[in-house]
Amino acid sequence: MQHGIIVYRASRLEALLPPLLSLMDAAPPAQPLQPFDVIAAHPGIRQWLARAIARERGAGGIAANIAIELPSAWFDQLARRLLGETAITLRPYRREALRWRVHELLPQVGDASVRRYLRGVDAPRRRFQLADRIAAIYVRYLVYRPDWLQAWSAGRDDVPAPTFLAPLWRDVRERITLPHRGE
């Protein structure tokens, strides 16, 4: 069998399972402990596939050593393995690092709805959760919307619509001296 990527498309999820199971039988991983890599286009499809494979092939409804990834995560892992760590995302731009930079800057955000959200008894928890959500958005934008980040860095807060995310991004980006993957 040749190596490569095989793409299956279907209008019904149920139609994806038989060809995938046939492929898994025909081309098991080269090493016995190596996971079988499956790429799913959407998180919902990933969850459905995991359950369907477990029901169909798993012992007691459990299937192990199958890595079902989203395309961006799979490409990042492949590039990291082939090109090195810094080819993908520099540490300061990873979610776990960005969340703390955002967390530090949240009290300075001028948006009234953000200030209202951060008030109250559970303000520290809310601040952390909001910082984490915003960091996740920025990480996605680094991949899928670098044009928005570039516009925000240039002072265009109206891309695609006015939001507190643009000035906050400028503050975050100012504190990180390294270029991000979109640059």
ZIVEN-V38058 format. One record per residue. N is the residue number from 1. PHI is phi as a letter, one per 30 degrees, with the letter a starting at -180 (* if undefined). PSI is psi in whole degrees, -180 to 180 (NA if undefined). Layout:
[[N:PHI:PSI] [N:PHI:PSI]]
//
This chain:
[[1:*:143] [2:d:154] [3:d:152] [4:l:-163] [5:c:133] [6:c:128] [7:c:126] [8:c:131] [9:b:144] [10:a:153] [11:d:-16] [12:b:134] [13:e:-38] [14:e:-28] [15:d:-16] [16:d:-27] [17:d:-51] [18:e:-46] [19:d:-35] [20:d:-46] [21:d:-39] [22:d:-43] [23:d:-41] [24:d:-36] [25:d:-40] [26:d:-29] [27:b:72] [28:d:161] [29:e:152] [30:d:-36] [31:c:142] [32:d:-29] [33:c:1] [34:d:132] [35:d:154] [36:d:122] [37:d:126] [38:b:135] [39:c:126] [40:c:139] [41:d:-19] [42:b:148] [43:e:-35] [44:d:-41] [45:d:-38] [46:d:-47] [47:d:-43] [48:d:-45] [49:d:-43] [50:e:-46] [51:d:-42] [52:d:-42] [53:d:-42] [54:d:-43] [55:d:-41] [56:d:-42] [57:c:-16] [58:d:148] [59:d:118] [60:i:28] [61:i:17] [62:b:129] [63:b:136] [64:b:163] [65:i:37] [66:b:120] [67:c:104] [68:c:112] [69:c:158] [70:d:155] [71:e:-44] [72:d:-40] [73:d:-39] [74:d:-45] [75:d:-40] [76:d:-45] [77:d:-44] [78:d:-48] [79:d:-39] [80:d:-43] [81:d:-39] [82:d:-33] [83:c:-14] [84:j:165] [85:d:-44] [86:d:-10] [87:d:-21] [88:c:-80] [89:b:124] [90:d:148] [91:e:-43] [92:d:-20] [93:c:7] [94:d:152] [95:e:-45] [96:d:-25] [97:d:-41] [98:d:-36] [99:e:-37] [100:d:-33] [101:d:-43] [102:d:-44] [103:e:-43] [104:d:-36] [105:c:-14] [106:e:-41] [107:d:-20] [108:d:-6] [109:d:131] [110:d:-1] [111:d:127] [112:d:-38] [113:d:-35] [114:d:-44] [115:d:-43] [116:d:-42] [117:d:-35] [118:d:3] [119:d:160] [120:j:-179] [121:d:-40] [122:c:29] [123:e:-44] [124:d:-40] [125:d:-44] [126:d:-40] [127:d:-44] [128:d:-46] [129:d:-43] [130:d:-42] [131:d:-41] [132:d:-42] [133:d:-42] [134:d:-41] [135:d:-41] [136:d:-39] [137:d:-47] [138:d:-40] [139:d:-42] [140:d:-40] [141:d:-32] [142:e:-32] [143:c:-50] [144:c:-19] [145:b:50] [146:d:-24] [147:d:-36] [148:d:-44] [149:d:-40] [150:d:-42] [151:d:-43] [152:d:-43] [153:d:-30] [154:d:3] [155:j:7] [156:c:93] [157:d:-9] [158:c:9] [159:c:123] [160:d:-16] [161:a:156] [162:e:132] [163:a:159] [164:d:-15] [165:d:-33] [166:d:-55] [167:d:-33] [168:d:-41] [169:d:-43] [170:e:-42] [171:d:-44] [172:d:-48] [173:d:-35] [174:d:-33] [175:d:-16] [176:c:117] [177:d:-12] [178:c:147] [179:d:149] [180:c:173] [181:d:-29] [182:d:-22] [183:d:NA]]
//
